[in-house]
Structure formats: C-alpha cells, structure tokens
Amino acid sequence: MNVIPRLLDLHPEMTAWRHALHAHPQTAFEETFASEFVATKLESWGIPTQRGIAKTGVVGTIHGDLSHDGQPGFRIGLRADMDALDIQELNDVPYRSTFPGKMHACGHDGHTTMLLGAARYLAETRQFAGTVHVIFQPAEENEGGGRVMLEEGLLVRFPCDAVFGMHNWPGVAVGAFAVCDGPIMAAFDVFEIKVVGHGCHAAMPHIGVDPIVGAAQIVGALQTIASRNVSPLEQVVLSVTQIHGGETWNVIPGEVVLRGTVRTFQSHVQDKVEARMRQVVTGVAEGLGCVATIDYQRRYPATVNTSWETNFAASVAANICGAVNVDTKAIPCMGSEDFSFMLQQCPGCYIWAGNGDGVGVHNARYDFNDQLLPIGASYWARIAETYRRPTVAANA
C-alpha cells in the first residue's frame, strides 16, 4: 500500500474526527454539527472557507505552490457528503449516535473525514500546480443537496475543470477500489399513484367500485414494463414500495395510494418507462371502473463518469493500492447519487472505495471502517498532486 506517510500519522486523529461526526448525525440541510466541525478545521489550517452554501454546505479553497510551466493552473473539485439518515442506530460503540432516530448509516461521516484529512495534508504541503476546492455537501440522501449547491452558484463561484466523488463500498476489501466509465449509478425517480373508486360496505362490493382491486391489478401490470416494454439489454428497476388504503375490516375504501421508485441508466429508457406507466395506470384503472392519476418526479439523474477522468482516477487508485486491486469494469449499481448533478455540469469521476466485510449501507448496524481513512485521504491527495489538465484529444 502506497499510503501517504503523513496521512498514516494522522490516522488516530482522523479516527477521532470520524467518531465525533458519527456521534452527531443530522439529516438534510440540518447538518449544523458537521458543517461547523468542517469549517472550523479548514479555517484553523489557513484554508479560505465559505460557509452557508445550500444552508449547511462548506467549500474550502487550497492553492498549490508548484509552477504551471507557462500553462493555466488546473481547478478541480473534491466532494464529500455530510448528511445522515433517519435510522435508529443499533451499534453498541462508544461513539454511537447521540441523536435519537438519526444515524450515519451510509458512511458520510467517513467521507467527510477522509476529505478533511486530505485538505489538511494539501494545505501543509501544497505540492500541486493549481487550485483544489474541497466541497462538503449537505443532503445527499433524497433531497438533492448537490443540485441546491449548483443552483446557488457552486461552479460559478468555484470553477472546476473536473470534479471527483468517492463512496465507501461494503463487500469490497479495504485497500481495493471499483469504478467504470459511463453510467455507474442509476437515475432516481419516484411516483405516487392515486386510485379512486367508490367506497361501500365490504359485504356488498357490487354497489361500489373497489380501488383495492384496481391498485392490485396496477401493481402487477407495472411489472410488465421491465419484462415486456424495455429491451433486456437496457436496465430498469420499477418497485412499488408503499400501499395505503382502508381503515377497517368491513369497509371498501374510496381511494388507495401507491408509491414507489424507478431506476434507469439511460434517458430514453427513463422516458419510455414514464410514458408506459401513465398508459398502464390509467388504462387498468379505467377497465375496472376506477379513476387513477400518477405524479411522476425525476429526482436524480444517472451518475455518468467521463472517460479521461475515469482512467485518471483509476490510475491514482492503482498507484495507492496496486492495479490488481482496482476493478475498472465494475458493474454499475441501481442505487442513486446526487453527485450526478455535478457530473452533468462538469467532467469527472465517481469511484467506490472498499469498506471491507460487514453489513451494507442504510442498515442500523452499519459502521464505516476506520482502516479506510488514510487510504481514502491518500486517494484525494494524489488526485490533487497528479492531476493534469487533459488535452482536447484525450477527451475526444
């Protein structure tokens, strides 16, 4: 392992930071503890720091000391997310959550810590030729904090030639990375379907119109979209995750609500699924005497890596842990990530860093693996120290 010695020295301190963040989890746009913690650290290391972007977001700017060989210096963004989840922690550790019903169940406490460690090292050494913006983002989970930062001028105020993101990945060994060119995580769409019938006594269904039967038929029919309307070579997941209707045993309700999510990698597949859903929902409901409406929202786009930046990121990871430990043909994940908004506006790469064995993310017993801290921080630091502005040919 070619981990930066200074970051190995900082490992105990970074671990303490991570545990402090873990003990104080807060969710979307309420990450006041993490925001203050990050900004105070950056400012103490002499890094110019901007607070309050997307309410709790923080950006620090570090300038390198190396010459540019007569060329304009690069400008890159390194992004970490800070928010937690609405989960009651079940881990029995000294640093467990002190906020009831809130937990760092996705490792964002570790992501923030790794970027803090890299920022401290880069501010001490400045052995790079350009400008590095360290971006600490709120509200990655569901609420699109990355989109809000962009709407508030993130890349206008802090221009970047490329942006890089990283997420810990349970099931991949610590000291290994995984990445792929093109789509790496799916688009995140949500829907709500209202099926309206005519309520009546459950013993006399013939005098009403049963929306529960309509909703059940719709759930089954929606599953034909993936199997019969989309090519087997084009991935889509359509999941109904909520059904709400009725309040007692002997009454057929007047309305049932269905909610769920759709995941796709390509925009034309996304368009096809939405259009077909509208046809299926209204058609099935009408055939059963119900009226149905659908509210379909496109929350996050697909996370799409660009070729030059992906190859560069893989080479940096290989320099740290060896090429044999970098999977450059990783299978994309149907989960979603709002770093996608930044990649829509700027070239870049999103990579997975192994978190070792153990439970997966979004689990009440998940915990970030502290052994990853100096490895991930070294990755961030080497991105800054070895990045070179790509030529037009390289990105062609």
TORROLO-390336 format. One record per residue (C-alpha): x negated, y, z; residue number from 1. Coordinates in Angstrom, 1 decimal. Each point is the difference from the previous one (the first is absolute). Layout:
BEGIN
{{X Y Z} NUM},
...
***
This chain:
BEGIN
{{0.0 0.0 0.0} 1},
{{-1.4 3.3 -1.1} 2},
{{1.8 2.1 2.6} 3},
{{-1.4 3.5 0.7} 4},
{{-2.1 -0.2 3.2} 5},
{{1.4 3.3 1.4} 6},
{{3.5 -1.4 -0.3} 7},
{{-1.0 -3.1 1.8} 8},
{{-1.3 2.2 2.8} 9},
{{3.4 1.8 0.0} 10},
{{2.0 -3.3 0.1} 11},
{{0.7 0.2 3.8} 12},
{{1.1 3.6 -0.2} 13},
{{2.1 -0.7 -3.1} 14},
{{1.6 -2.9 1.9} 15},
{{0.9 2.4 2.8} 16},
{{1.6 2.4 -2.5} 17},
{{2.0 -2.8 -1.5} 18},
{{1.3 -1.2 3.3} 19},
{{1.0 3.6 1.0} 20},
{{1.9 0.4 -3.3} 21},
{{1.6 -3.5 0.5} 22},
{{1.3 1.0 3.4} 23},
{{1.7 3.1 -1.3} 24},
{{2.0 -1.1 -3.1} 25},
{{2.4 2.5 -1.7} 26},
{{2.1 -0.3 -3.1} 27},
{{0.6 2.1 -3.1} 28},
{{-0.9 3.7 0.4} 29},
{{-0.2 -0.3 3.8} 30},
{{-3.6 -1.2 0.2} 31},
{{-1.1 2.9 2.3} 32},
{{-2.4 -2.1 2.0} 33},
{{-1.9 -1.4 -3.0} 34},
{{0.1 3.4 -1.7} 35},
{{-1.5 1.8 3.0} 36},
{{-2.5 -2.8 0.6} 37},
{{-1.2 0.1 -3.6} 38},
{{-0.2 3.7 -0.4} 39},
{{-1.8 0.5 3.3} 40},
{{-2.6 -2.6 -1.0} 41},
{{-0.6 1.5 -3.4} 42},
{{-0.3 3.5 1.4} 43},
{{-2.5 -1.2 2.7} 44},
{{-2.2 -1.3 -2.8} 45},
{{0.0 3.3 -1.8} 46},
{{2.3 -1.1 -2.8} 47},
{{2.4 2.7 -1.3} 48},
{{3.5 -1.3 0.8} 49},
{{3.5 0.8 -1.2} 50},
{{2.9 -1.0 2.2} 51},
{{3.7 -0.1 -0.6} 52},
{{0.2 -1.3 -3.6} 53},
{{3.3 -2.0 -0.1} 54},
{{0.4 1.0 3.6} 55},
{{-2.6 -2.3 1.6} 56},
{{-2.4 -0.6 -2.8} 57},
{{-3.7 1.0 0.3} 58},
{{-2.6 0.6 -2.6} 59},
{{-3.8 0.4 0.7} 60},
{{-2.4 1.2 -2.7} 61},
{{-3.7 -1.1 0.0} 62},
{{-2.5 1.5 -2.4} 63},
{{-3.1 -2.0 -1.0} 64},
{{-3.6 1.3 0.1} 65},
{{-1.4 -1.7 -3.1} 66},
{{-0.4 1.8 -3.3} 67},
{{2.3 -0.6 -2.9} 68},
{{-2.7 -0.2 -2.7} 69},
{{1.5 3.0 -1.7} 70},
{{3.4 -1.6 -0.1} 71},
{{3.1 1.0 1.9} 72},
{{0.3 -1.9 3.3} 73},
{{2.7 -2.6 0.3} 74},
{{3.1 0.4 2.1} 75},
{{1.5 -3.1 1.5} 76},
{{2.8 -0.8 2.5} 77},
{{-0.2 -2.8 2.5} 78},
{{3.4 -0.7 1.5} 79},
{{1.1 -1.8 3.2} 80},
{{3.6 -0.3 1.4} 81},
{{0.8 0.8 3.7} 82},
{{3.6 -1.0 0.7} 83},
{{1.4 -3.0 1.9} 84},
{{3.1 -2.1 -0.1} 85},
{{3.3 -0.3 1.9} 86},
{{-1.0 -3.3 1.6} 87},
{{-0.3 -1.0 3.7} 88},
{{-3.6 -1.3 0.5} 89},
{{-0.4 -3.5 1.4} 90},
{{-3.8 0.0 0.3} 91},
{{-1.4 -0.3 3.5} 92},
{{-3.0 2.2 -0.4} 93},
{{-1.3 2.9 2.1} 94},
{{0.6 2.5 -2.8} 95},
{{3.5 -1.2 -0.9} 96},
{{2.6 2.6 -1.0} 97},
{{1.1 2.4 2.7} 98},
{{2.9 1.2 -2.0} 99},
{{3.1 -2.4 0.3} 100},
{{1.2 -1.2 -3.4} 101},
{{-3.0 1.3 -1.9} 102},
{{-3.1 -1.9 -1.1} 103},
{{-3.0 0.1 -2.3} 104},
{{1.1 -3.2 -1.8} 105},
{{-1.6 0.7 -3.3} 106},
{{-3.5 1.0 1.0} 107},
{{0.2 3.7 -0.8} 108},
{{-1.8 0.6 3.3} 109},
{{-2.9 -1.9 -1.5} 110},
{{0.2 1.9 -3.3} 111},
{{-0.1 3.3 1.8} 112},
{{-3.0 -1.1 2.1} 113},
{{-2.0 -1.3 -3.0} 114},
{{0.4 3.3 -1.8} 115},
{{-0.9 1.9 3.1} 116},
{{-3.2 -2.0 0.4} 117},
{{-0.9 0.6 -3.7} 118},
{{0.7 3.7 0.4} 119},
{{-2.3 0.3 3.0} 120},
{{-2.8 -1.8 -1.8} 121},
{{0.4 2.1 -3.2} 122},
{{0.1 3.2 2.1} 123},
{{-3.3 -1.1 1.7} 124},
{{-1.8 -1.0 -3.2} 125},
{{1.6 1.8 -3.0} 126},
{{-2.0 -2.2 -2.3} 127},
{{2.4 0.4 -3.0} 128},
{{0.3 2.5 -2.8} 129},
{{3.5 1.4 0.1} 130},
{{3.0 0.5 2.3} 131},
{{1.9 -2.6 1.9} 132},
{{3.6 0.6 1.3} 133},
{{0.9 -2.3 2.8} 134},
{{3.8 -0.2 -0.1} 135},
{{2.0 -1.2 3.1} 136},
{{3.5 -0.6 -1.2} 137},
{{3.2 -0.3 2.0} 138},
{{3.2 -2.0 -0.7} 139},
{{-1.3 -2.7 -2.4} 140},
{{2.7 -2.4 1.3} 141},
{{3.2 0.6 -2.0} 142},
{{0.0 3.8 0.2} 143},
{{-2.5 1.0 -2.7} 144},
{{-2.5 2.2 1.9} 145},
{{-2.4 -0.2 -2.9} 146},
{{2.7 1.5 -2.3} 147},
{{0.7 2.7 2.5} 148},
{{-3.7 0.9 0.3} 149},
{{-0.2 0.3 -3.8} 150},
{{3.2 2.2 -0.1} 151},
{{-1.7 2.3 2.6} 152},
{{-3.0 0.4 -2.4} 153},
{{-2.5 -2.7 1.2} 154},
{{-1.8 -0.4 -3.3} 155},
{{0.3 3.7 -0.8} 156},
{{-1.6 1.1 3.3} 157},
{{-2.5 -2.9 0.0} 158},
{{-0.7 -0.9 -3.7} 159},
{{-1.2 -3.6 -0.6} 160},
{{-1.5 -1.7 -3.0} 161},
{{1.0 -3.3 1.6} 162},
{{1.7 -1.3 3.1} 163},
{{-0.6 -3.3 1.9} 164},
{{2.2 -1.9 2.4} 165},
{{-0.5 -3.1 2.1} 166},
{{2.2 -2.4 2.0} 167},
{{-0.9 -2.8 2.3} 168},
{{1.1 -3.4 -1.2} 169},
{{0.8 -2.9 2.4} 170},
{{-0.9 -3.4 -1.4} 171},
{{-3.1 1.3 -1.8} 172},
{{-3.3 -0.5 1.9} 173},
{{-1.6 3.0 1.8} 174},
{{-2.8 1.0 -2.3} 175},
{{1.9 -0.7 -3.2} 176},
{{1.9 2.3 -2.3} 177},
{{2.7 -0.4 -2.6} 178},
{{1.0 2.3 -2.9} 179},
{{1.3 0.0 -3.5} 180},
{{0.3 2.3 -3.0} 181},
{{3.4 1.3 -0.8} 182},
{{3.1 -0.5 2.3} 183},
{{-1.0 -1.4 3.4} 184},
{{3.1 0.8 2.0} 185},
{{3.6 0.3 -1.2} 186},
{{2.5 2.8 -0.3} 187},
{{2.4 0.3 2.9} 188},
{{3.7 0.6 -0.8} 189},
{{2.9 -0.2 2.4} 190},
{{3.8 -0.4 -0.7} 191},
{{3.3 0.3 1.9} 192},
{{3.1 -1.6 -1.5} 193},
{{3.5 0.8 1.3} 194},
{{2.6 -2.6 -0.9} 195},
{{3.5 1.4 0.7} 196},
{{3.1 -2.2 0.1} 197},
{{3.3 0.1 1.9} 198},
{{-0.1 -1.2 3.6} 199},
{{2.7 -2.3 1.3} 200},
{{0.7 -2.8 2.6} 201},
{{-2.4 -2.9 -0.4} 202},
{{2.9 -2.4 0.0} 203},
{{1.5 1.7 -3.0} 204},
{{-2.9 0.7 -2.4} 205},
{{2.4 0.0 -3.0} 206},
{{1.4 3.4 0.9} 207},
{{-3.4 1.7 0.1} 208},
{{-3.2 0.1 -2.1} 209},
{{-2.9 -1.6 1.8} 210},
{{-3.3 2.0 -0.2} 211},
{{-1.9 -2.7 1.8} 212},
{{0.6 -2.4 -2.8} 213},
{{-0.9 2.7 -2.5} 214},
{{-3.2 0.8 1.9} 215},
{{-0.9 -3.7 0.2} 216},
{{0.5 -0.4 -3.8} 217},
{{-2.2 3.1 -0.6} 218},
{{-2.8 -1.4 2.2} 219},
{{-0.1 -3.2 -2.1} 220},
{{0.3 1.8 -3.3} 221},
{{-2.8 2.4 0.8} 222},
{{-2.4 -2.9 0.2} 223},
{{0.6 -0.8 -3.7} 224},
{{-1.7 3.3 -1.0} 225},
{{-3.5 -1.4 0.9} 226},
{{0.7 -3.4 -1.4} 227},
{{2.0 0.9 -3.2} 228},
{{-0.6 3.6 -0.9} 229},
{{-3.7 0.6 0.6} 230},
{{-2.8 -1.9 -1.8} 231},
{{-1.7 -2.7 2.2} 232},
{{-3.2 1.8 -0.8} 233},
{{1.2 3.3 1.6} 234},
{{0.2 -0.1 3.8} 235},
{{3.1 1.2 1.9} 236},
{{1.3 -0.6 3.5} 237},
{{3.6 0.9 0.8} 238},
{{1.0 -0.6 3.6} 239},
{{3.3 0.8 1.8} 240},
{{-1.1 0.6 3.6} 241},
{{3.1 1.3 1.7} 242},
{{3.8 -0.8 -0.1} 243},
{{2.4 2.0 2.1} 244},
{{3.7 -0.6 0.0} 245},
{{2.8 -0.8 2.4} 246},
{{0.5 0.4 3.7} 247},
{{2.1 -2.9 1.2} 248},
{{1.1 -3.6 -0.8} 249},
{{3.4 0.5 -1.4} 250},
{{-0.3 3.1 -2.2} 251},
{{-1.3 0.1 -3.5} 252},
{{-1.8 3.4 -0.2} 253},
{{0.6 2.7 -2.5} 254},
{{-3.7 0.5 -0.8} 255},
{{-3.3 -1.9 0.0} 256},
{{-3.5 1.6 -0.3} 257},
{{-3.0 -1.7 -1.5} 258},
{{-3.6 1.3 0.2} 259},
{{-3.3 -1.2 -1.3} 260},
{{-3.1 0.6 -2.0} 261},
{{-1.5 -0.6 -3.4} 262},
{{-3.7 -0.4 -0.8} 263},
{{-1.5 0.3 -3.5} 264},
{{-3.4 0.8 -1.5} 265},
{{1.0 1.6 -3.3} 266},
{{2.3 2.9 -0.6} 267},
{{1.9 -1.6 -2.9} 268},
{{0.8 -3.0 2.2} 269},
{{1.1 2.4 2.7} 270},
{{2.4 1.7 -2.5} 271},
{{1.4 -3.3 -1.1} 272},
{{0.7 -1.3 3.5} 273},
{{1.7 3.2 1.0} 274},
{{2.2 0.1 -3.1} 275},
{{0.9 -3.6 0.3} 276},
{{0.8 0.3 3.7} 277},
{{2.5 2.7 -0.8} 278},
{{1.7 -2.2 -2.5} 279},
{{0.1 -3.0 2.2} 280},
{{1.3 1.9 3.1} 281},
{{2.8 1.8 -1.8} 282},
{{1.0 -3.0 -2.2} 283},
{{0.1 -2.6 2.7} 284},
{{2.0 2.3 2.4} 285},
{{2.5 0.9 -2.8} 286},
{{0.5 -3.7 -0.8} 287},
{{1.1 -0.6 3.6} 288},
{{2.2 3.1 0.3} 289},
{{-2.6 2.0 2.0} 290},
{{-1.7 3.3 -0.7} 291},
{{-3.7 0.1 0.6} 292},
{{-2.6 2.9 -0.2} 293},
{{-3.7 -0.2 0.2} 294},
{{-2.5 2.6 1.3} 295},
{{-3.4 -1.0 -1.4} 296},
{{-3.1 1.9 1.2} 297},
{{-3.5 -0.2 -1.4} 298},
{{-2.2 0.5 3.1} 299},
{{-3.6 -0.8 -0.9} 300},
{{-1.5 -0.6 -3.5} 301},
{{-2.3 -3.0 -0.6} 302},
{{-3.6 0.4 1.3} 303},
{{-2.1 -0.1 -3.2} 304},
{{-3.8 0.0 0.1} 305},
{{-2.0 1.5 -2.8} 306},
{{-2.7 -2.1 -1.7} 307},
{{-3.2 2.1 0.6} 308},
{{0.8 0.7 3.6} 309},
{{1.0 -3.6 0.7} 310},
{{-3.3 -1.3 -1.4} 311},
{{-1.9 2.6 2.0} 312},
{{1.8 -0.9 3.2} 313},
{{-0.7 -3.7 -0.5} 314},
{{-3.6 0.7 -0.5} 315},
{{-0.2 2.0 3.2} 316},
{{1.7 -2.8 1.9} 317},
{{-2.4 -2.5 -1.6} 318},
{{-2.9 2.1 1.2} 319},
{{1.2 -0.3 3.6} 320},
{{1.1 -3.6 0.1} 321},
{{-1.3 -1.7 -3.1} 322},
{{1.7 -0.6 -3.4} 323},
{{1.1 -3.5 1.0} 324},
{{2.2 1.6 2.7} 325},
{{1.8 2.4 -2.3} 326},
{{3.0 -1.3 -1.9} 327},
{{0.5 2.3 -3.0} 328},
{{2.9 -2.0 -1.4} 329},
{{2.2 0.2 3.1} 330},
{{3.7 -1.0 -0.5} 331},
{{2.1 3.2 0.4} 332},
{{2.3 0.3 3.0} 333},
{{3.8 0.7 -0.3} 334},
{{-0.3 2.2 3.1} 335},
{{-0.3 3.7 -0.6} 336},
{{-2.2 2.9 1.0} 337},
{{0.5 3.8 -0.3} 338},
{{-3.7 0.5 -1.0} 339},
{{1.7 -0.6 -3.4} 340},
{{1.1 3.6 -0.1} 341},
{{-3.7 1.2 0.2} 342},
{{-0.9 -2.5 -2.8} 343},
{{2.7 1.4 -2.2} 344},
{{-1.8 3.4 0.1} 345},
{{-3.7 -1.1 0.2} 346},
{{-2.1 -3.0 -1.0} 347},
{{-1.0 -2.3 2.8} 348},
{{0.0 -3.4 1.6} 349},
{{1.9 -1.7 2.9} 350},
{{-1.9 -2.9 1.5} 351},
{{0.7 -2.7 2.6} 352},
{{-2.5 -0.7 2.8} 353},
{{0.1 -3.4 1.7} 354},
{{1.4 0.1 3.6} 355},
{{-0.6 -3.7 0.7} 356},
{{2.4 -2.7 1.2} 357},
{{3.0 0.8 2.1} 358},
{{3.5 1.2 -0.4} 359},
{{1.0 2.3 -2.9} 360},
{{0.8 3.7 0.1} 361},
{{3.4 1.2 1.2} 362},
{{0.0 -2.6 2.7} 363},
{{0.4 0.7 3.7} 364},
{{-3.2 -2.0 0.7} 365},
{{-2.2 1.5 -2.7} 366},
{{-3.2 1.8 1.0} 367},
{{-2.6 1.6 -2.1} 368},
{{-3.4 -1.9 0.1} 369},
{{-2.6 2.3 1.5} 370},
{{-2.8 -1.9 -1.8} 371},
{{1.1 1.6 -3.2} 372},
{{-0.6 3.6 1.3} 373},
{{-3.7 0.4 -1.0} 374},
{{0.5 -1.9 -3.3} 375},
{{2.9 2.2 -1.1} 376},
{{-1.8 3.1 1.2} 377},
{{-3.0 -1.0 -2.0} 378},
{{2.1 -0.5 -3.1} 379},
{{1.4 3.5 0.3} 380},
{{-3.4 1.5 0.5} 381},
{{-1.6 -1.9 -2.9} 382},
{{2.9 1.2 -2.2} 383},
{{-1.1 3.5 0.7} 384},
{{-3.7 -0.6 -0.2} 385},
{{0.0 -1.9 -3.3} 386},
{{2.9 1.6 -1.9} 387},
{{-0.8 1.6 -3.3} 388},
{{2.3 1.9 -2.3} 389},
{{1.0 -2.6 -2.7} 390},
{{-0.4 0.9 -3.7} 391},
{{2.9 0.3 -2.3} 392},
{{-1.1 -3.2 -1.7} 393},
{{0.0 -1.8 3.2} 394},
{{3.6 0.8 0.6} 395},
{{1.1 -0.4 -3.6} 396},
***
